[in-house]
Amino acid sequence: MMAYFNNQKEPVPEVETTVWACTNDDCNGFMRENFTFEEKPHCPLCHSDMKKEVRVLPVIGS
């Protein structure tokens, strides 16, 4: 599946990305692993523990 942003006509390239995902079932919080400063972060939205997982996300930067 390709994502579209800002009414772009071209699809945005996506890549498998390691993220920290919130373990709270009622929270959808996640952050890219390379954007964290802590070895084991807590969710910035609900402060629950987070676990590593892989998601397909749009590429950031080049």
N, C-alpha and C positions, 0 to 999 in steps of 0.2 A: 504494500500500500504506500502510495506517495502522498506526502502532505503538501498542502498549498497554503501560502501565507501572503498577507497583504495584497490580495487580488492578483498575485503573480500568475502569468500564463504558463510558466515553466514549472515543472515539479521540483521540489526541494530534495536534494539527495539525502538519504538516510543511511545510518550505520548502526550496527550493534554497539551499545554503549553500556559500560558498567555503571550502575547507579546504586545509591543507598535508598531503600524504600522503607516507608513507615510500616511497622508491624501492627499498628492499630487498624482493625478492619473498618472502622468508621472514618479513617483519614486517608486521603489520596496523596499525601506528601511524598516527594522524592527529590533527590538532587544528584547531579552527575558526580561520580567519584572524584574526578579531577577538579571539582569546584569546592571540595570540602577541606577544612583546615584541621579537623580532628581525626584521630585514628579510628574512633568509633563514635560517630556523631549521634545526636538525638534529633528527633523531628523538630524543625523550626516552627511547625504549625501547632502540634499538640504535645510535644516534648516526650513522646514515646520512644522506645528503642527503635533502631533501624537495622535492616539486614541488607546485604549485597545481593543484587540480582542484575540480569542483563535485559535491557529494553532496546527496541529499535526506535531511535530518535533522529531528528534532523541534524545534519552536520553543522557545527558552529565553527566559524572561522575557516581558515585554509591552511 
